[in-house]
Amino acid sequence: MGAGSWGTTMAKLLCDAGGEVTVWGRRADVVEAINERHENSDYLPGIALPEGLRATLDPAAALAGADFVALAVPAQSLRENLSAWLPLLPPGAVLVSLMKGVELGTTRRMSEVIREVADVPQERVAVFCGPNLAREVATGQPGAAVAACSDERVAQRLQAATMTPYFRVYTSTDVIGCELGGAVKNIVALCVGMSVGLGFGASTQALLMTRGLAEIARLGAALGADEHTFAGLAGMGDLVGTCMSPLSRNRTFGENLGRGMTLDQVIAVTKQTAEGVKSSEAVMELARKHNVEMPIAEAVSAVLYHGMPIKDAAISLISRSPKPERYGV
């Protein structure tokens, strides 16, 4: 459900794994291009899609008889979209979150929004996450992800539905950790991008990624996640991929800010959603609720929404009081 770059890539992946797949899109030109030319020229130009992949503007047609419903809409629009699709959801279908964000106003993770809106038990909600840059996965470059669900058997079903010769999928029952890794790494990537835009090098980027991972782990521990998750694909893997790649929307967004563009200017030139921009405020609210210190996330939020100049944010981070380095501290 969603024909953007990652939604289309996931649909291709499911097809390549042998599934029968229909993708719902909101734009007629995108749906027509997928059906007629087997290409999503707006989001994945030049990449051939499987001939068996079908697209539709009709959510009822897309959802009919589905075993898995993969939700690939912007995080802040999930509640509204899922509420509209609720009467159409097939009984027993597993609802899979492909989104990496935290809901503004409620601080709920995406799986929590799904459970609340659809009124389904946790074993019917799964999360698919990892260092997955859509264009790289869509071109068949070797990649991997984590299929997470509180019910390991459901995670294994999703694993089987997404494994291909070029893409490896692991399972996890730590939904909280997988979601937090995916959501907070976007905020760290914004900060890494800002540092690149300011002209800082690899040492600064490594600093931000390493301490960013510590922030993710602290928040995860407070919410009951397994700390080992953050050393894996859904934690460090996703963080490194998003922070280092020029294909990353969040890193690119941060770079543009670091080069001196205003927030409105960057939003105007950004064609796809950079989830960390809106999630940063929600993550900070979540951190405050649980008394978790997250200086990098706080600095990003201050730059985006509270008028702090980026150079001042950099000074505030580097001049924090000295302390020993311990994982999660």
N, C-alpha and C positions, 0 to 999 in steps of 0.2 A: 504494500500500500504506500505508493510514493515512487515517482519516476525520475527522481533526481539522480545524481551520479552514484551514490551508494545504494539506493534502492534498485537502480537498474543493474548495477554490478552484482548485487545479491541475487537478483532474478537470473542473471546469466550463470552465476555460480551454481544455483539450484538446478538449472537446466543441464549444465555440464556434469552434474552429479547424477543425472538421470531422472529428474523430477519433471512433472507437468506443471508449468508455471504460467500464471497470468499476473501482469503488473497493472495496477491502477494508476492512472495519471490524471491530473486536473486540467492539462492543456491538450487541446485537440491536435495541434501540430506535432507535439511530442509523441502522442499515441499513434498518429498516422505514420510518422517516420519509423517507429519501431515495427509496426505491422507491415508496412509497404517496402521500406528500404533496409530493414533489419539494422537500424542504427539510431542511437539517440544523439543526434548531431549537436544538440544544445549543451549536453552535459558530458558526453563521451565521444566527441567527434573522431571519426576515422576508425572506430572499433566495431568490428562486425559482431552482431548479436545472433544467437542461435535462431534458425528459421522456425523452430517450434515454440519460441517465446512469443506469447500473445499479449497485447496491451488493450486496455479498455478505459473509457470514460465513466463506465457504469460500475459503482462499487458493488452492487448486488451480483453482477456477472463475475467480478473478480473474486468475490468471497465464496461463491456457491461451491459447496463440497470440499472446501480447503481443509487439509490436515494441519498446515501451518499457516498462520497469518503474520507475515513479517511487516512490522510497522516502521516506516522509513520517512516520516514527516518531521519537520523541525520540532524540537523538543517542546517549545512553548506553545505549539499548536496541537499537541497530542490530545489533550483533554477534549477540545472542541471537536476534532476530527473523529476520535473514537466514540464520542457520545452520539454523533450522527450515524456512525456505522453499527452501533450496538444491535439494532434489530436484525441486522444482516449476518451477524457472526454465526458460523456453523457451530452447533453444539459439540463440545468436546475438542474443538480446535485449540492447538497450542498457540498462544499469542507471543510473538518473538519481538523483543525490542532491539532495534538497530540504532537507537538514538543515544547520544552521549551528552546528557545535560541534567540539570536539576531545575524543577519547576519553580518559577518566581511566585512569591506569595505564600506557597505551601511548604517549600523546601523538600518536596517529595522527589524521590528518584523515579525514573520512568516506569520501572516495574510496579512501584507503589501506585502511580497514577493509573496504570492499566488495571491493576487489581481493584482499585476503588471504583473506577468508571464501569468496568465490565462485570464487577461483582463475581469474580472467579477465584478459586483457591490458588495458592501460590504454586502448586504443581502444574498449573496450566499456563504459567508465565515463564518465559525463558529470556535470556539475554545473550546476544552474539557480539563479541568484542575482541579487540586486539589491534595490532599495528597494521591496519588495513587502509591504505591509501587507494581510493577507488580505481583510479586509472591503472595503477600497477597490477592490482588484482584482476581487473577486466582484461588486461593484455596477457594474462596467464603467467605472470612472473611468480616464482615460488613464494608462497605465503602461508600464513597460519592464523588461527583465531581460537577463541575459547567459547564453547557453548555451555552456558551456565543455567542451572535450574535447581531448585531445592530438592527435586526428585531426580536422582541420578539417571533413572531409566528414561526420563523425558530428555535429559541432556544427551544421552546416548542416541536417542532417536534423531535429534537435531544434528548431532555429529554425523550420523550415517547419511542424512539428507544433504549434507554440504561438503563431504569429502570428495576430492577429485585428484587426478594424478599430479596436479600442480598446487593443490591447496590442502593443507593438513589442519585438522580440527581436534582440539583437546576438550575434555569435559571438566566441569567444576560444579560444586554445589554452593560455592560462595558468591551468591548473586550480589550481595552488598559490596564486597570488595571489587568485583568486576565492574560494577556500575560506577563506583567512586573513582576507580582508576581511569575509566573512560571520560568521566565528566571533568575531573580536576586537572587532568593532563592538558586539556584545552586551554585552561587559564595559565598554566605554566608555559605553554607554547606561545601564548600572547606575550608573556614577559620575555621569553627568549627572542622572539621576533623583534620586540622593542630594542633589546640589546644589540641585535644585528643592525637594526636601522640606525642606532647611535654610533656604529662603527666598532663595537667591541668584538673580540675574537672568540676562539674556541674555548679558552680557559673560562671566560665569563659564562659561556653557554653551558659548559660542564658543571660549573658552580650552581647555576639556576636549576638545571635538570636534577642534580643530586639532592639539593636542598628541597626542590619541589617534590621529589619522591618522598622525602621525609615528612613533608606536610600531608601528602596523600595518606601515608601510613598512619600518621597521628589521628587524622579524621576517621580513617577506617577502623582503628582500634577503638575509638570512642563509640562507633556505631555497631560494633560487633563483628567486623570483618576478620578474616583469617590473614594475619600479617604476611604469610608466605605468598599470598596472591599477588602482592605488589612487587615481588621479585620475578614474576612471570610475564607472560605475553600481555595480560590485561593490565599490568602495572607498568614495569620498566619498559617492556616491549612497545606498548602503545605510546608511552611518554617519549621515548627516543625517536620513534618514527614520526610523530607529530611535531616534535621540536626541531628535528633536523632537516626535514624535507621541504623543498620549495613548493611542493604540491599541497602542503598543508595550508588550509584556509586560515587557521588561527595564527600560525607563525607569520604568514603573509600579511594578515591584518595588523599584527603587532609591528612588523617591519615598516609598514606604511606610516603608522603612528610615530615610530622612532625617527623616521626621516622628516617629520615635521608636519604631516597632514593632520587636519583636525578629525575628530571622531566622525562628524557628519560627512566630511570628504571621503574618508575611508569607507564608510557605509555605502556611499553613492557609487563607488567603483567596485564594490564587492558583490559579485553576482550570486554567490551561494552563501548559505548560512554559516557563520563562524560561531558555533554554539557557545564557546567560552565567553563571548561578549555579554550575553544576557545571563548566563549561568553564574558569572562571577559574583553578582550580588546575592543570588540564592545560596551559593556555597558559603559566602561569608556569614550569611544569616544562620546557616546550619552550623558553622563553626562556633559562632557566638552562643548558640543554644547549648552546645556541648562543651563550652569552655576550652576550645582547641585553638592554639596559636598557629596562625597561617600567614606569616608576614609577606610572602610572595603574592598570594591571592589577595591579601589586603592592599598591597601596593598597586596591583592591576586594577582592582575595583576603584581605588582612589584616583587613578589616572583617567579611567573611563567615565566615572560618574560624579567625582567630587572635585574636579578641577586641578588636581595636583600635576604640576609639570613632570614630564618623564625623568628629567635629570634629578629633580628633587626626590622622586621615588627611588632612583638608583642610590642616591646618597643615604636615604633612610634605611635601605636594606644593608648596605655595606658597613654602616656605622652602628649597627645594633650591638648590644652589650656582649662581651666575649663569654663563651661557654665551651664546655667539652663537646666533642662530636661523638654522639652515640646514635645508632639507628633509631629513628622514630622520635628523636629529641630536637 
